[in-house]
Amino acid sequence: MCATTVILCQVLNRAMTPAPGMKARTTKSAMILVTMLSLSMCALGTNIGRMHLAVNGDTGDVTDLRSLLSCVTSMKWEFSDGVERTSFEYNTLGEDSVGGIPCWKVEFKMGVVGEEETTAVLWISEQNGSAIQAMMDDETFTGPMASYMGAAYLGFFANWFFAYSEAWDYNATYAWSQQGLGTFTFLGSEQVEYGPTTLLVYKYRFTGLASDAQYLRYSVEVWTAPTQFGTLATYIRVTELGGTLVGEIKLDSISFTQAPRLPQLSIGSPQASKTNLQPGESFTISVPVSNMGVTPAMDNLTLLVDGTVAQGKFVTLAAGGSQTVTFTLSITAEGTHTLGIGGKSTQVTVSTVPPASFSLSNLMINPTSVTVGGTVTVSATVKNTGGTAGSCTASLKVNGQQVDQKEVTLNPDQSTTVTFTIVTSQKGTFSVALGDLSGSYTVTEAEAFPLALVAGGAVVLIVIAGGAVFFLTRKKQTPSEVPPPPPT
């Protein structure tokens, strides 16, 4: 018997076995319940040592206990072994004081359905979480006896509301199946009404192997409902591997001081690592998953290929958590296939003919140096190196920013030249990228006309103009005025 079983049996037997001075309250159902809980808790790896309650007088986490006692006002369960049914009930009666010590007043009821119930009232210290007074059948107990009863009843209560022990660890249980210790089966989720409260319950089954240790040779089905106050077990059924019922317990009703918040699991769009594949070629499909709520969420993500279940992965996420879930698979049938996860889908194409594939080469940048306002031409050769016709988009980036793009459609082995024109507007050196090709060009300011040359030119123009005026305005001599030639 594992340590967990021993501890659990001690705790639950206190609630069902008469102590000195107390009347016997044990029923056949109650004793079977001890066994059933021992098996289920141990098989699922419960760490009772983590339960923040006062057991054997030891103080626990009173803050957590206060949170639970102030949020959960009532709970009622029913246990059956197939023959006898026993009910268990818990109610908070408010706050009180004993000897000046502030206490929570809590009522517990237990009994065979249709028969007289046993009622116990506990006064739980708000200072250390232990019971300092108990009452049963008009008898009042204090000291060790009250602490003894408090540990038993509170321990029993906390084994159903796992706010402290976190007993049902889905990931750990799933890991057991991955280690070959049994079979983990996620049974889905649904919203269920428990009296005035609606809870989202998650269902799973863990089945041990005949070759396992004795305490694992059982099948345990568990339903749990995460809330902002903790995780509640709403249903547990334990059977032997042969199918014989050991016991079954279910929640009938529960009330909270405020409505529990439901998990909010969000599944993103699936993405395939390749969309064009050869038959049998391995690829992956990934999907982002996040929990937008304030309570834990879980799901069995199912990958559908053309509407048929191909794979499944169990996922649990804490409040506000996220992760990417990845499936690895291959498809042999040629054609276009739809892959779906969580109601969203993507497609891949499987074919023996290589799909269209494009390459870029011969990048040309002309000119590589230009003044502001000039143009630069960028060109490259695009070739379809695949086996089918197809289209691609050639995107031109300047300094990492896309400035233009052109779509090209080519037959197999066909090529063409794509050309882009850039009009410059500022100086500097600019990087150019076209696919995986890259280069650069430089833009400078246009040169201003030299001032000295302008001034010199102005002087020359003035001189020329002056000369022109002189010759045009000079008085013309008449023949009579011309001196006579000298005498001969």
C-alpha positions as CSV (number, residue, x, y, z in Angstrom):
1,M,0.0,0.0,0.0
2,C,1.4,3.4,-1.0
3,A,2.0,6.2,1.5
4,T,-0.8,8.2,0.0
5,T,-3.3,5.4,0.7
6,V,-2.1,5.1,4.3
7,I,-2.5,8.8,4.9
8,L,-5.9,9.0,3.2
9,C,-7.3,6.0,5.1
10,Q,-6.2,7.6,8.4
11,V,-7.9,10.9,7.5
12,L,-11.2,9.4,6.2
13,N,-11.4,6.7,8.9
14,R,-11.4,9.4,11.5
15,A,-14.6,10.7,10.0
16,M,-16.2,7.3,10.0
17,T,-14.8,5.4,12.9
18,P,-16.1,6.1,16.5
19,A,-13.7,7.7,18.9
20,P,-13.8,7.0,22.6
21,G,-17.0,8.5,24.0
22,M,-18.7,8.7,20.6
23,K,-21.4,6.6,19.1
24,A,-20.6,4.4,16.1
25,R,-21.5,6.0,12.8
26,T,-19.8,3.6,10.3
27,T,-21.8,2.2,7.5
28,K,-20.9,-0.3,4.8
29,S,-20.9,2.4,2.2
30,A,-18.7,4.6,4.3
31,M,-16.1,1.9,4.6
32,I,-16.2,1.1,0.9
33,L,-15.8,4.8,0.3
34,V,-12.6,4.8,2.3
35,T,-11.2,2.1,0.1
36,M,-12.4,3.7,-3.1
37,L,-10.9,7.1,-2.3
38,S,-7.7,5.4,-1.2
39,L,-7.4,3.6,-4.5
40,S,-8.3,6.6,-6.6
41,M,-6.1,9.1,-4.8
42,C,-3.1,6.8,-4.8
43,A,-3.6,5.8,-8.5
44,L,-3.7,9.4,-9.5
45,G,-0.7,10.5,-7.5
46,T,-2.4,12.6,-4.9
47,N,0.0,14.5,-2.6
48,I,-2.0,14.7,0.6
49,G,1.0,16.3,2.3
50,R,0.3,19.4,0.2
51,M,-3.2,19.8,1.7
52,H,-3.2,23.0,3.6
53,L,-5.5,21.9,6.5
54,A,-5.1,21.3,10.2
55,V,-4.5,17.5,10.4
56,N,-3.6,16.0,13.8
57,G,-3.6,19.5,15.2
58,D,-1.0,20.8,12.8
59,T,-1.8,24.2,11.4
60,G,-2.0,24.8,7.7
61,D,-2.5,27.7,5.3
62,V,-5.3,29.6,7.0
63,T,-5.5,32.1,4.1
64,D,-6.5,29.3,1.7
65,L,-8.9,27.8,4.2
66,R,-10.5,31.2,4.8
67,S,-10.9,31.6,1.0
68,L,-12.7,28.2,0.7
69,L,-14.9,28.6,3.7
70,S,-16.0,32.1,2.7
71,C,-16.7,31.2,-1.0
72,V,-18.3,27.8,-0.8
73,T,-21.6,28.0,1.2
74,S,-22.8,24.4,0.7
75,M,-22.0,21.1,-1.0
76,K,-23.8,17.8,-1.1
77,W,-22.5,14.4,-2.4
78,E,-23.9,11.0,-2.7
79,F,-21.9,7.7,-2.6
80,S,-23.1,4.3,-3.8
81,D,-21.5,0.9,-3.9
82,G,-24.3,-0.5,-6.0
83,V,-26.2,-1.6,-2.9
84,E,-26.4,1.2,-0.4
85,R,-26.4,5.0,-0.9
86,T,-24.9,7.4,1.6
87,S,-25.2,11.2,1.5
88,F,-22.6,13.7,2.7
89,E,-23.4,17.4,3.1
90,Y,-21.5,20.5,4.1
91,N,-22.9,23.9,5.0
92,T,-21.3,27.1,6.3
93,L,-23.3,28.6,9.2
94,G,-21.4,31.9,9.3
95,E,-18.9,33.2,11.9
96,D,-18.9,32.8,15.6
97,S,-16.5,32.9,18.6
98,V,-15.4,30.4,21.2
99,G,-13.7,31.7,24.3
100,G,-13.1,35.0,22.5
101,I,-11.4,33.3,19.5
102,P,-13.1,34.1,16.2
103,C,-14.2,31.0,14.4
104,W,-15.9,29.7,11.2
105,K,-19.0,27.7,12.1
106,V,-19.4,24.7,9.8
107,E,-22.0,21.9,9.7
108,F,-21.4,18.4,8.3
109,K,-24.1,15.7,7.7
110,M,-23.7,12.1,6.8
111,G,-26.0,9.1,6.6
112,V,-27.6,6.4,4.6
113,V,-30.2,7.8,2.3
114,G,-33.6,7.3,3.8
115,E,-32.3,6.9,7.3
116,E,-31.4,9.3,10.1
117,E,-28.4,11.5,9.4
118,T,-25.5,12.2,11.7
119,T,-24.9,15.9,12.2
120,A,-21.6,17.5,13.4
121,V,-21.0,21.2,13.9
122,L,-17.4,22.5,14.0
123,W,-16.0,25.8,15.2
124,I,-12.8,26.3,13.1
125,S,-10.3,28.8,14.5
126,E,-9.7,31.7,12.1
127,Q,-6.2,32.0,13.7
128,N,-4.8,28.6,13.0
129,G,-7.4,26.6,11.0
130,S,-7.9,23.9,13.7
131,A,-11.2,22.9,15.2
132,I,-11.4,24.2,18.8
133,Q,-15.0,23.0,19.5
134,A,-17.2,20.3,18.0
135,M,-20.8,19.2,18.6
136,M,-22.5,15.9,17.8
137,D,-25.8,14.6,19.0
138,D,-26.0,17.4,21.6
139,E,-22.6,16.5,22.9
140,T,-19.9,19.2,22.9
141,F,-16.2,18.4,22.5
142,T,-13.2,20.6,23.0
143,G,-9.4,20.2,23.0
144,P,-7.8,17.1,21.3
145,M,-11.2,15.5,20.5
146,A,-12.5,18.6,18.7
147,S,-9.2,18.9,16.8
148,Y,-9.5,15.2,15.9
149,M,-13.0,15.6,14.5
150,G,-12.1,18.8,12.7
151,A,-9.2,17.2,10.9
152,A,-11.4,14.3,9.8
153,Y,-14.3,16.3,8.5
154,L,-12.2,19.1,6.9
155,G,-9.9,16.5,5.4
156,F,-12.9,14.8,3.9
157,F,-14.3,18.0,2.6
158,A,-11.0,19.1,1.0
159,N,-10.7,15.8,-0.7
160,W,-13.6,16.8,-2.9
161,F,-12.8,20.5,-3.3
162,F,-9.2,20.3,-4.3
163,A,-8.4,24.0,-3.7
164,Y,-5.5,23.0,-1.5
165,S,-4.2,19.5,-2.4
166,E,-4.5,20.0,-6.2
167,A,-5.1,16.2,-6.2
168,W,-6.2,15.6,-9.7
169,D,-3.1,16.5,-11.7
170,Y,-4.1,15.8,-15.3
171,N,-0.6,16.3,-16.7
172,A,0.9,13.9,-14.2
173,T,-1.8,11.3,-14.9
174,Y,-1.3,11.7,-18.6
175,A,2.4,11.3,-18.1
176,W,1.7,7.9,-16.4
177,S,0.1,6.7,-19.6
178,Q,3.1,8.0,-21.6
179,Q,5.3,5.9,-19.3
180,G,3.3,2.8,-20.1
181,L,1.8,2.5,-16.6
182,G,-1.8,2.6,-17.8
183,T,-4.2,4.2,-20.3
184,F,-5.3,7.8,-20.1
185,T,-8.5,8.7,-22.0
186,F,-9.9,12.2,-22.2
187,L,-13.7,11.9,-22.3
188,G,-14.5,15.5,-23.2
189,S,-16.1,18.4,-21.4
190,E,-19.6,19.7,-20.8
191,Q,-21.6,22.2,-18.7
192,V,-23.5,20.5,-15.9
193,E,-26.0,21.9,-13.4
194,Y,-25.4,21.1,-9.8
195,G,-28.3,22.6,-7.9
196,P,-28.2,26.3,-8.4
197,T,-24.8,26.3,-10.0
198,T,-23.6,25.5,-13.5
199,L,-20.1,24.2,-13.8
200,L,-17.9,23.2,-16.8
201,V,-16.7,19.7,-16.1
202,Y,-13.7,17.9,-17.7
203,K,-13.9,14.1,-17.8
204,Y,-11.2,11.5,-18.1
205,R,-10.5,7.9,-17.3
206,F,-7.2,6.3,-16.1
207,T,-7.0,2.5,-16.4
208,G,-4.2,0.6,-14.8
209,L,-2.6,-2.6,-16.1
210,A,-3.0,-6.1,-14.7
211,S,0.8,-6.3,-14.4
212,D,0.9,-3.1,-12.3
213,A,1.1,-2.9,-8.5
214,Q,-2.1,-3.9,-6.7
215,Y,-3.2,-0.3,-6.0
216,L,-3.0,0.5,-9.7
217,R,-5.1,-2.4,-10.9
218,Y,-8.2,-0.3,-11.2
219,S,-10.1,2.0,-13.6
220,V,-10.9,5.4,-12.3
221,E,-13.2,7.9,-14.0
222,V,-13.0,11.4,-12.8
223,W,-15.0,14.6,-13.6
224,T,-13.5,17.9,-12.3
225,A,-14.7,21.5,-12.5
226,P,-12.1,24.3,-12.2
227,T,-13.3,27.5,-10.5
228,Q,-11.6,30.6,-9.3
229,F,-11.8,29.1,-5.8
230,G,-10.1,25.8,-6.7
231,T,-10.7,22.6,-8.6
232,L,-13.7,20.5,-7.5
233,A,-14.3,16.8,-8.2
234,T,-17.9,16.3,-9.2
235,Y,-17.8,12.6,-10.0
236,I,-15.5,9.7,-9.3
237,R,-16.1,6.1,-10.2
238,V,-13.7,3.3,-9.4
239,T,-14.0,-0.2,-10.8
240,E,-11.8,-3.3,-10.8
241,L,-10.2,-4.2,-14.1
242,G,-12.8,-6.9,-14.5
243,G,-15.6,-4.3,-14.3
244,T,-16.7,-4.9,-10.7
245,L,-17.8,-1.6,-9.1
246,V,-15.8,-0.5,-6.1
247,G,-17.7,2.7,-5.5
248,E,-19.1,5.8,-7.2
249,I,-19.5,9.2,-5.7
250,K,-21.1,12.2,-7.4
251,L,-21.9,15.8,-6.5
252,D,-25.6,16.6,-6.2
253,S,-25.4,20.3,-5.5
254,I,-23.1,23.2,-4.6
255,S,-23.6,26.9,-3.8
256,F,-21.1,29.7,-4.0
257,T,-21.1,33.2,-2.6
258,Q,-20.4,34.4,-6.1
259,A,-20.9,32.6,-9.5
260,P,-17.9,30.5,-10.5
261,R,-16.0,31.7,-13.6
262,L,-15.7,29.2,-16.4
263,P,-12.4,28.5,-18.3
264,Q,-12.0,30.2,-21.7
265,L,-9.8,28.1,-24.0
266,S,-9.0,29.9,-27.3
267,I,-7.6,27.9,-30.2
268,G,-5.9,29.8,-33.1
269,S,-5.6,28.9,-36.8
270,P,-3.5,25.9,-37.7
271,Q,-0.4,26.4,-39.8
272,A,1.3,23.7,-41.9
273,S,5.1,23.8,-42.2
274,K,4.7,22.8,-45.9
275,T,1.7,23.2,-48.2
276,N,3.0,21.3,-51.2
277,L,4.2,17.7,-50.4
278,Q,5.4,14.6,-52.0
279,P,3.4,11.4,-51.0
280,G,4.6,10.2,-47.6
281,E,6.6,13.4,-47.0
282,S,6.7,14.3,-43.3
283,F,5.5,17.7,-42.2
284,T,4.2,19.5,-39.1
285,I,1.0,21.4,-38.3
286,S,1.0,23.8,-35.4
287,V,-1.8,25.7,-33.6
288,P,-1.6,28.3,-30.8
289,V,-3.7,27.7,-27.7
290,S,-4.3,30.1,-24.9
291,N,-6.5,30.3,-21.8
292,M,-8.1,33.7,-21.5
293,G,-10.0,32.8,-18.3
294,V,-9.0,32.9,-14.6
295,T,-9.4,29.2,-14.0
296,P,-7.4,26.2,-15.5
297,A,-8.6,24.9,-18.9
298,M,-8.0,21.7,-20.7
299,D,-8.9,20.0,-23.9
300,N,-8.0,17.1,-26.1
301,L,-7.0,18.8,-29.4
302,T,-8.0,16.6,-32.2
303,L,-6.4,16.8,-35.7
304,L,-8.7,15.9,-38.5
305,V,-7.5,15.0,-42.0
306,D,-10.4,15.4,-44.4
307,G,-12.8,15.0,-41.5
308,T,-11.3,11.9,-40.1
309,V,-9.5,11.9,-36.7
310,A,-5.8,11.4,-37.3
311,Q,-4.2,12.4,-34.0
312,G,-5.0,13.9,-30.6
313,K,-3.1,15.7,-27.9
314,F,-4.2,16.4,-24.4
315,V,-3.5,20.0,-23.3
316,T,-3.9,21.8,-19.9
317,L,-3.3,25.5,-19.4
318,A,-3.2,27.5,-16.2
319,A,-5.2,30.8,-16.1
320,G,-3.6,33.2,-18.6
321,G,-1.3,30.5,-20.0
322,S,-0.5,29.8,-23.7
323,Q,1.4,27.3,-25.8
324,T,1.8,26.0,-29.3
325,V,0.7,22.5,-30.0
326,T,2.5,20.7,-32.8
327,F,1.5,17.5,-34.7
328,T,3.8,15.6,-37.0
329,L,2.3,13.5,-39.8
330,S,2.5,12.5,-43.4
331,I,-0.1,11.8,-46.1
332,T,0.3,9.4,-49.0
333,A,-2.9,10.0,-51.0
334,E,-2.4,12.6,-53.8
335,G,-4.7,15.5,-53.9
336,T,-5.7,18.5,-51.8
337,H,-6.4,17.7,-48.2
338,T,-8.1,19.7,-45.4
339,L,-6.5,19.7,-42.0
340,G,-8.7,20.8,-39.1
341,I,-8.1,21.6,-35.4
342,G,-10.7,23.1,-33.1
343,G,-13.1,24.1,-35.9
344,K,-10.4,25.9,-37.9
345,S,-8.6,24.5,-40.9
346,T,-5.9,24.8,-43.5
347,Q,-5.0,22.8,-46.7
348,V,-2.0,21.0,-48.1
349,T,-1.5,19.5,-51.6
350,V,0.1,16.1,-52.1
351,S,1.4,15.3,-55.6
352,T,4.2,13.3,-57.3
353,V,4.7,16.2,-59.7
354,P,6.9,18.9,-58.1
355,P,4.9,22.0,-57.4
356,A,5.7,25.4,-58.9
357,S,8.8,26.8,-57.4
358,F,10.4,30.2,-58.2
359,S,14.0,31.5,-58.2
360,L,15.4,35.0,-58.6
361,S,18.7,35.9,-60.3
362,N,20.6,38.6,-62.2
363,L,19.8,41.5,-60.0
364,M,20.5,44.8,-61.9
365,I,20.5,48.3,-60.3
366,N,21.0,51.1,-62.8
367,P,22.4,53.6,-62.1
368,T,24.0,52.9,-58.8
369,S,24.6,56.6,-58.2
370,V,22.1,59.3,-59.0
371,T,21.2,62.8,-57.9
372,V,18.0,63.7,-55.9
373,G,15.0,63.6,-58.2
374,G,16.6,61.0,-60.6
375,T,15.3,57.5,-61.2
376,V,16.8,54.1,-60.4
377,T,15.8,51.0,-62.3
378,V,15.9,47.6,-60.5
379,S,15.4,44.4,-62.4
380,A,15.8,40.6,-61.9
381,T,15.1,37.4,-63.7
382,V,12.3,35.2,-62.3
383,K,12.2,31.5,-63.2
384,N,9.7,28.7,-62.5
385,T,12.0,25.7,-61.5
386,G,9.0,23.5,-60.5
387,G,7.0,21.0,-62.4
388,T,3.7,22.8,-62.7
389,A,2.5,26.3,-63.7
390,G,2.1,28.8,-61.0
391,S,2.3,32.3,-59.8
392,C,4.6,34.2,-57.4
393,T,4.9,37.7,-56.1
394,A,8.1,39.6,-56.5
395,S,8.4,42.2,-53.8
396,L,10.8,45.1,-53.9
397,K,12.1,46.4,-50.6
398,V,14.1,49.6,-50.1
399,N,15.8,49.9,-46.6
400,G,13.7,47.0,-45.4
401,Q,10.3,48.6,-46.4
402,Q,8.2,47.2,-49.3
403,V,7.8,49.8,-51.9
404,D,6.4,47.8,-54.9
405,Q,5.4,44.3,-55.9
406,K,4.5,42.5,-59.1
407,E,2.8,39.1,-59.6
408,V,4.3,36.8,-62.2
409,T,2.7,33.6,-63.7
410,L,5.0,31.2,-65.4
411,N,4.9,27.7,-66.9
412,P,7.5,25.1,-65.8
413,D,11.0,26.2,-66.8
414,Q,9.8,29.5,-68.1
415,S,11.5,32.8,-67.0
416,T,10.9,36.5,-67.3
417,T,12.3,39.8,-66.2
418,V,10.6,41.9,-63.6
419,T,11.5,45.6,-63.6
420,F,10.8,48.3,-61.0
421,T,11.4,52.1,-61.2
422,I,12.3,54.1,-58.1
423,V,12.0,57.9,-58.1
424,T,14.5,59.4,-55.6
425,S,13.6,62.2,-53.2
426,Q,16.4,62.4,-50.7
427,K,20.1,61.8,-50.5
428,G,21.8,58.8,-48.9
429,T,22.7,55.2,-49.5
430,F,19.8,52.9,-49.9
431,S,19.7,49.1,-49.6
432,V,17.6,47.1,-52.2
433,A,16.2,43.6,-51.7
434,L,14.3,41.5,-54.2
435,G,13.7,38.1,-52.8
436,D,17.0,36.8,-51.5
437,L,18.9,39.2,-53.8
438,S,20.3,42.4,-52.5
439,G,22.3,45.5,-53.6
440,S,22.3,49.3,-53.1
441,Y,22.4,52.7,-54.7
442,T,23.5,56.2,-53.7
443,V,21.6,59.5,-54.1
444,T,23.5,62.8,-53.9
445,E,22.5,66.5,-54.1
446,A,22.6,68.1,-57.6
447,E,25.7,70.5,-57.9
448,A,25.0,74.3,-57.8
449,F,26.6,76.4,-60.6
450,P,30.0,77.9,-59.3
451,L,29.6,81.5,-58.1
452,A,33.0,82.7,-59.4
453,L,32.1,81.4,-62.9
454,V,28.8,83.3,-62.7
455,A,30.5,86.5,-61.7
456,G,33.2,86.2,-64.4
457,G,30.6,85.5,-67.0
458,A,28.7,88.6,-65.9
459,V,31.8,90.8,-66.4
460,V,32.4,89.3,-69.8
461,L,28.8,90.0,-70.8
462,I,29.1,93.6,-69.6
463,V,32.3,94.2,-71.6
464,I,30.8,92.6,-74.7
465,A,27.7,94.7,-74.3
466,G,29.7,97.8,-73.8
467,G,31.7,97.2,-76.9
468,A,28.6,96.6,-78.9
469,V,27.1,99.9,-77.8
470,F,30.3,101.7,-78.7
471,F,30.4,100.4,-82.2
472,L,26.7,100.9,-82.8
473,T,26.6,104.5,-81.5
474,R,29.9,105.8,-83.0
475,K,29.3,108.6,-85.6
476,K,29.9,107.5,-89.1
477,Q,32.4,109.7,-91.3
478,T,31.2,111.1,-94.6
479,P,33.4,110.9,-97.7
480,S,34.0,114.6,-97.5
481,E,35.5,114.4,-94.2
482,V,38.0,111.8,-95.3
483,P,41.4,113.4,-95.6
484,P,42.5,113.8,-99.1
485,P,45.3,111.5,-100.2
486,P,48.8,113.0,-100.0
487,P,50.1,115.0,-103.2
488,T,52.0,113.0,-105.7
